[in-house]
């Protein structure tokens, strides 16, 4: 039990590692809304993985989110953002083969974002087959980096303009008044499919007394043919 929460343990019986994050703003976009950006009311597992990988990442490990605690009430605001309607493929961008004229292809879109957010992320570390250290060594490295405030790049909350602060978890109580059926949420993207194609797993998300519990596995839904993540 962690802070009154009963969380699933790792196969070795270990409790998840905990990292606390906060920020002035956040935008965890719902995938079913393509034009206007509308945020989920809570941090998504994929966003939580992005925060942890910004702090500590190795090719030998993978983060599995167990739960996300909501530490502040859900407050929304609307902002108009400039976005480009033309995105160069990664291979062309690396080679410099094509430039994107952001001024000529600029679109203004409204976004419904979150204001003044804070979360506690609970996650297990899974080892890849080629890992040469025990999982405890990687957990200790993550904890040391969190205590020192070290990161490979500044973590962000859903979109890069909303940077995140992170640190060791404190005794801030979770917001137990947050109870909501969130809807379908991305669980994970696995790149072990046939021919190296990604597999997307989803789950029915629900916030109960300020906690989003993430199942160990989601339900796989195939990507449309020809679409690449």
C-alpha positions in Angstrom: 0.0 0.0 0.0 1.3 3.5 -1.0 -0.3 6.6 0.5 -3.5 4.6 1.2 -3.5 3.1 -2.4 -3.4 -0.6 -3.1 -1.2 -0.8 -6.2 -0.2 -3.9 -8.1 3.4 -5.1 -7.5 5.9 -6.1 -10.0 6.5 -9.9 -10.8 9.3 -9.8 -8.2 7.0 -8.3 -5.5 8.3 -4.8 -5.6 6.3 -1.6 -5.2 6.2 0.9 -8.0 8.6 3.9 -8.1 6.9 7.3 -7.5 7.7 10.7 -9.1 5.7 13.9 -8.5 5.2 16.4 -11.4 3.5 19.8 -11.6 3.1 22.6 -14.0 1.2 25.8 -14.8 -0.6 24.3 -17.8 -1.1 20.9 -19.5 -2.7 19.5 -22.7 -3.3 15.8 -23.0 -5.1 15.7 -26.3 -8.1 13.4 -26.9 -7.4 11.4 -30.1 -11.0 11.4 -31.3 -11.0 15.2 -31.7 -8.8 16.0 -34.7 -9.2 19.8 -35.4 -9.6 21.4 -32.0 -7.4 20.2 -29.1 -9.3 19.1 -26.1 -7.5 17.8 -23.1 -8.3 14.8 -21.0 -9.0 15.8 -17.4 -6.0 13.8 -16.2 -2.5 12.9 -17.3 -2.4 10.0 -19.7 -0.1 6.9 -19.3 1.8 7.8 -22.5 2.4 11.4 -21.1 3.6 9.9 -17.8 6.0 7.6 -19.7 7.3 10.6 -21.6 8.0 12.5 -18.3 9.9 9.5 -16.8 11.9 8.9 -20.0 12.9 12.6 -20.0 14.3 12.1 -16.5 15.9 8.7 -17.0 16.0 6.5 -20.1 18.0 3.4 -21.2 17.4 1.1 -24.1 17.3 -1.8 -21.5 14.2 -0.5 -19.7 10.6 0.3 -20.3 8.2 2.0 -18.0 4.8 0.5 -17.1 2.4 3.0 -15.5 0.4 1.6 -12.6 -1.5 4.7 -11.4 -1.6 8.5 -11.6 -2.8 10.5 -8.6 -4.5 13.9 -9.3 -3.3 16.4 -6.6 -5.2 19.5 -7.7 -8.8 20.2 -8.8 -9.4 20.0 -12.6 -9.4 23.6 -14.0 -9.7 24.3 -17.7 -8.9 27.3 -19.9 -9.0 28.0 -23.6 -6.1 29.2 -25.7 -5.6 29.8 -29.4 -2.4 28.2 -30.7 -0.5 28.4 -34.0 0.0 25.1 -35.6 1.5 24.1 -39.0 -0.6 22.1 -41.4 2.5 20.7 -43.2 4.8 18.2 -41.4 7.9 16.9 -43.1 8.5 13.1 -42.8 11.2 12.4 -40.3 13.7 11.0 -42.9 13.4 14.1 -45.0 13.7 16.4 -41.9 16.9 14.6 -40.8 18.5 15.0 -44.3 17.3 18.6 -44.7 15.6 17.5 -48.0 12.5 19.6 -47.4 11.8 22.7 -45.4 8.4 23.5 -44.0 7.2 27.1 -44.4 5.4 27.6 -41.1 4.3 31.1 -42.0 2.6 30.1 -45.2 1.1 26.9 -43.7 0.0 28.2 -40.3 -3.3 27.4 -38.8 -4.8 28.9 -35.7 -6.7 26.4 -33.6 -8.4 26.6 -30.2 -7.3 24.3 -27.4 -9.0 23.4 -24.2 -6.1 23.0 -21.7 -5.7 22.3 -18.0 -4.5 25.0 -15.6 -2.3 24.6 -12.5 -1.8 20.8 -12.4 0.0 18.3 -10.2 0.3 14.6 -10.3 2.0 11.6 -8.6 3.1 9.0 -11.1 3.4 5.3 -10.0 5.3 3.1 -12.4 7.2 -0.2 -12.6 10.4 -0.7 -14.7 10.4 -3.6 -17.1 13.7 -5.0 -18.3 14.4 -5.8 -22.0 16.0 -9.2 -22.8 19.4 -7.6 -23.3 19.5 -5.8 -19.9 22.8 -6.6 -18.0 21.7 -5.2 -14.6 19.0 -6.1 -12.1 15.9 -4.0 -12.1 16.8 -2.6 -8.7 19.9 -0.9 -10.2 17.7 1.0 -12.7 15.2 2.0 -10.0 18.0 3.4 -7.9 19.4 5.4 -10.9 15.9 6.9 -11.5 15.5 7.8 -7.9 18.9 9.5 -7.7 18.2 11.6 -10.8 14.8 12.6 -9.3 16.4 13.7 -6.0 19.1 15.7 -7.9 16.6 17.2 -10.4 18.6 15.8 -13.3 17.0 15.1 -16.7 18.0 14.4 -20.2 15.6 17.0 -21.5 13.0 19.2 -19.8 9.8 17.1 -19.2 6.6 18.5 -20.5 2.9 18.0 -19.9 1.4 16.8 -23.1 2.8 19.5 -25.4 6.3 21.0 -25.4 5.2 24.5 -24.5 3.9 23.3 -21.2 7.0 22.4 -19.3 6.9 20.3 -16.1 8.6 20.5 -12.8 9.4 17.2 -11.1 10.7 16.0 -7.8 10.6 13.6 -4.9 7.0 12.8 -3.9 5.7 14.7 -0.8 2.6 14.3 1.4 0.4 16.5 -0.8 -3.1 14.9 -0.5 -4.8 13.8 -3.7 -7.9 15.5 -4.8 -10.5 12.9 -3.8 -13.4 15.0 -5.2 -12.2 14.2 -8.8 -14.4 11.3 -10.0 -15.0 11.0 -13.7 -15.6 8.5 -16.5 -12.8 9.7 -18.8 -13.5 7.4 -21.8 -11.2 5.5 -24.1 -7.5 6.3 -23.5 -4.3 5.1 -25.1 -2.6 2.5 -22.9 0.6 1.9 -24.8 2.3 1.5 -28.2 4.1 -1.7 -28.7 6.5 -2.1 -31.6 6.7 -5.9 -31.6 4.1 -6.5 -34.2 4.5 -8.4 -37.5 7.1 -6.7 -39.7 7.9 -4.2 -36.9 4.6 -2.5 -37.2 3.3 -0.8 -34.0 0.4 -2.2 -32.0 -1.8 0.2 -30.1 -3.5 -0.8 -26.9 -6.4 1.1 -25.3 -8.4 1.0 -22.0 -11.5 2.5 -20.5 -10.2 5.2 -18.2 -11.9 6.2 -15.0 -10.7 8.5 -12.2 -11.9 7.3 -8.8 -11.3 9.5 -5.8 -8.5 11.3 -7.6 -6.7 8.2 -8.9 -6.4 6.9 -12.4 -5.7 3.2 -12.2 -3.9 1.8 -15.3 -4.4 -1.9 -16.1 -1.4 -4.1 -16.8 -2.5 -4.6 -20.4 -5.0 -2.8 -22.7 -7.2 -3.9 -25.6 -5.4 -3.9 -28.9 -7.0 -1.9 -31.7 -5.4 -2.1 -35.2 -4.2 1.1 -36.9 -5.8 2.0 -40.2 -4.0 0.4 -43.1 -1.0 2.4 -44.1 -0.9 4.6 -41.0 2.4 4.9 -39.2 3.0 6.0 -35.6 
